[in-house]
Amino acid sequence: MLFADKIRQLREERKLLQCHLAAVLDKDTPMFSKIERGEQPAKHTQVIAIAKILTADENELLTLWLADKLLDVLEGEKELGAKVMIIVQQNIKE
């Protein structure tokens, strides 16, 4: 929950309520709360919007969001996960 933890930290530092971010994202507060707890994945467009709302580094939030996606897919595959990450790194197109 790298992304979820980070947006919660940023929101609290900026003294914003979940309902404020939910309104800007056109979501209800319980849905945003699920995103912030890592129970509901955010969409790419939502990550960008959250970065703007929180005046956060967009690339940092997108990186954490993608890392969470990879960790979710690789859950329970500790040994294979490291090998997969090497293959992915070697095959990322610039």
HUCOR-V955902 format. One record per run of one state. SS is the DSSP state (hx for helix, st for strand, lp for the rest). FROM is the first residue (numbers start at 1). TO is the last residue. If there is no record, write none. Layout:
BEGIN
SS;FROM;TO
SS;FROM;TO
END
This chain:
BEGIN
lp;1;1
hx;2;13
lp;14;17
hx;18;24
lp;25;28
hx;29;37
lp;38;43
hx;44;53
lp;54;57
hx;58;73
lp;74;77
hx;78;91
lp;92;94
END
